[in-house]
Amino acid sequence: MAAPTLRRVAPVLLPLYEFIFPPVCFACGRSLPHAPSRVCDDCWKSIRPLNPDHPLLQETLEHLHRGGRVDSLVAPFLFEKDGTLQRLLHQVKYDGMERLAGLLGRAAGESLRASGVAVGAAGLVPVPLHRSKLRERGYNQSEAIARGIGLVTGAPVLPRLLERRKRTASQTHLSLEERRENVRNAFRLSHPAPPPGQGGTLVLVDDVVTTGSTLEACAAVLKDAGVKGIVACTVAVAPRLFP
């Protein structure tokens, strides 16, 4: 019998669920009788960390700086094709593993807190999904990640500050220019009131940054509304080639 997805199981029924379907590692499927994180130690260790001085992180930050909208970037992990983190994020986005998104968000939150770049930030702003995709997926993975970050940093999550006004194509196989065009004018403030953090700092949250086009598009809306500082916080940075 196939196990239902965890997000469909009421918390009060979770012990019974895990008795019928013993916990296994989200990444490798290994039995985990005593692992509340639901990711085994070997899989955690296989995810490559990103130190603040890692060349890829620095290169991505320099690229974002050239866009003039994002001021800082924090991410705890390197995204590797066919790696453990890719499998975990796939489950977060397509298999309803909201609990796992929160776990990854905690890791991002630890990096954000250690960096010190978002001290006093007014809130965490998840990159929004279009309402049709939100209905399909059932939740916004960036919001779930942001809630994990909030548990570590204490910053409030502002899930309805931005909205995605058009349904954009997947960015996965697009070039840099195609990505920029894909998200052009895709976001707006969800209401006309000044956003929290106007004149201060907000933290933009997403799962993975590749070219930064989505983060830049969201940051542009917030900067145009008067937000002084934008810190981007993602679970991972993916390698890519800039022109």
C-alpha positions in Angstrom: 0.0 0.0 0.0 1.4 3.4 -1.0 1.9 5.9 1.8 0.0 9.1 1.6 2.0 12.3 1.6 2.9 13.6 5.0 1.2 17.0 4.5 -2.2 15.2 4.2 -1.7 13.5 7.6 -3.2 15.4 10.6 -0.6 16.0 13.3 -2.7 14.1 15.8 -2.6 11.0 13.6 1.2 11.2 12.9 2.2 8.6 15.5 -0.3 6.1 14.0 0.9 7.0 10.5 4.5 6.4 11.4 3.6 3.1 13.0 1.9 1.9 9.8 4.5 3.5 7.5 7.8 3.5 9.5 9.9 6.6 8.9 12.5 6.4 6.1 15.0 8.9 4.9 13.5 11.4 2.5 16.6 11.2 0.3 17.7 7.6 0.2 14.7 5.6 1.6 16.7 4.0 4.4 14.7 3.1 7.5 15.1 5.7 10.2 13.6 4.5 13.5 15.3 7.2 15.5 15.8 10.2 13.1 13.2 13.0 13.7 14.8 15.1 10.9 13.8 12.4 8.4 17.1 12.8 6.6 19.8 10.3 7.5 23.3 11.4 8.6 24.9 10.1 5.5 22.6 12.0 3.2 23.1 15.3 5.2 26.8 14.8 5.0 26.6 14.3 1.2 25.1 17.8 0.7 28.0 20.2 0.0 28.0 23.3 2.3 28.7 26.8 1.0 31.0 28.9 3.1 30.5 32.7 2.9 33.7 33.0 0.8 32.8 30.2 -1.6 33.6 31.4 -5.2 30.2 30.4 -6.5 28.4 32.4 -3.8 30.6 35.4 -4.3 30.1 35.2 -8.1 26.4 35.1 -7.7 26.4 37.9 -5.3 28.5 40.1 -7.6 26.0 39.3 -10.4 23.1 40.4 -8.2 25.0 43.5 -7.2 25.3 44.5 -10.8 21.5 44.4 -11.0 21.4 47.0 -8.3 18.4 45.5 -6.4 19.7 42.7 -4.2 22.2 43.8 -1.5 23.3 40.5 0.1 22.9 36.8 -0.5 23.0 34.0 2.0 22.7 30.3 1.2 23.9 27.2 3.2 24.2 24.7 0.4 25.5 24.0 -3.1 23.0 22.6 -5.5 24.4 19.7 -7.5 22.6 18.0 -10.4 21.4 14.5 -9.4 22.7 15.1 -5.8 20.9 14.6 -2.5 19.7 18.2 -2.3 18.1 18.0 -5.7 16.2 15.0 -4.6 15.1 16.7 -1.4 14.0 19.9 -3.2 12.1 17.8 -5.8 10.1 16.3 -3.0 9.5 19.7 -1.5 8.2 21.1 -4.8 6.3 18.2 -6.3 5.6 15.6 -3.6 4.1 17.8 -1.0 6.9 17.5 1.6 6.1 20.7 3.4 7.7 19.4 6.6 11.0 18.9 4.7 10.8 22.5 3.4 10.7 23.7 7.0 13.8 21.6 7.8 15.7 23.1 4.9 14.5 26.5 6.0 16.0 26.0 9.4 19.4 25.4 7.8 19.0 28.6 5.8 18.0 30.4 8.9 21.1 29.3 10.7 23.3 30.7 7.9 21.3 33.9 7.8 21.6 34.4 11.6 25.4 33.7 11.4 25.9 36.1 8.6 24.5 39.1 10.5 23.4 40.8 7.3 19.7 40.7 8.2 19.7 41.8 11.9 16.6 43.9 12.5 15.0 43.0 9.2 11.3 43.8 9.2 10.3 40.4 7.7 10.8 37.4 5.4 9.2 37.7 2.0 8.7 34.4 0.1 8.8 34.5 -3.6 5.1 34.0 -4.5 3.6 31.3 -6.7 0.9 32.2 -9.2 -2.5 31.3 -7.7 -3.1 28.6 -10.3 0.2 26.9 -9.4 -0.5 27.3 -5.7 -3.8 25.4 -6.2 -2.0 22.6 -8.0 0.9 22.3 -5.5 -1.2 23.0 -2.4 1.4 25.2 -0.7 4.2 27.6 -1.6 7.5 25.9 -0.9 9.3 29.3 -0.5 6.8 30.2 2.2 7.4 26.9 4.0 11.1 27.6 3.8 10.6 31.1 5.1 8.7 29.7 8.1 11.7 27.5 8.9 13.9 30.5 8.7 11.6 32.4 11.0 11.8 29.7 13.6 15.5 30.3 13.8 15.8 34.1 13.4 12.5 35.2 14.9 11.7 37.4 11.9 8.0 37.4 10.9 6.9 35.8 7.6 5.1 38.1 5.2 3.5 35.7 2.7 1.0 38.1 1.1 3.3 41.1 0.6 4.1 40.2 -3.0 1.9 38.4 -5.6 2.8 36.8 -8.9 0.5 38.5 -11.4 1.2 36.1 -14.3 1.9 32.4 -14.6 5.5 32.2 -15.8 7.2 29.2 -17.6 9.7 27.1 -15.8 13.1 28.7 -15.7 15.0 25.5 -15.7 16.0 25.4 -19.4 16.0 29.1 -20.2 19.0 31.3 -20.9 19.8 34.3 -18.8 18.0 36.7 -21.1 15.1 34.4 -21.4 14.8 34.1 -17.7 14.8 37.9 -17.3 12.1 38.3 -19.9 10.1 35.4 -18.4 9.8 37.2 -15.0 9.6 40.8 -16.4 6.6 42.5 -14.7 5.6 39.2 -13.2 5.4 40.5 -9.6 3.6 43.3 -7.8 2.7 44.4 -4.3 -0.5 42.6 -3.2 -1.9 45.9 -1.8 -1.1 49.5 -2.2 0.0 50.2 1.3 3.7 50.8 2.0 5.4 47.4 2.7 6.8 46.6 6.1 10.4 47.5 6.2 10.0 50.6 4.0 13.2 52.5 4.5 14.7 49.4 6.2 15.5 45.8 5.2 13.5 42.8 4.0 14.6 39.2 3.3 13.6 37.6 0.1 13.3 33.8 0.3 13.4 31.2 -2.4 14.5 27.6 -2.7 17.4 27.9 -5.2 19.1 30.8 -6.9 20.7 30.2 -10.4 20.9 33.5 -12.4 19.0 35.5 -9.8 16.4 36.8 -12.3 13.4 35.9 -10.1 15.0 37.5 -7.0 15.9 40.6 -9.0 12.3 40.9 -10.3 10.9 40.7 -6.8 13.5 43.0 -5.3 12.7 45.6 -8.0 9.1 45.8 -6.8 10.1 46.2 -3.2 12.9 48.7 -3.9 10.5 50.8 -6.0 8.1 50.8 -3.0 10.8 52.3 -0.8 12.4 49.3 0.8 16.0 50.3 1.4 17.7 47.0 1.8 17.1 43.5 0.2 18.8 40.4 1.5 18.2 37.2 -0.5 18.2 34.0 1.4 17.9 30.6 -0.4 18.5 27.0 0.5 21.1 26.6 -2.3 23.0 28.2 -5.1 23.2 26.4 -8.4 26.2 26.7 -10.7 25.6 28.4 -14.1 27.4 30.4 -16.7 27.0 34.2 -17.0 27.6 35.9 -20.4 
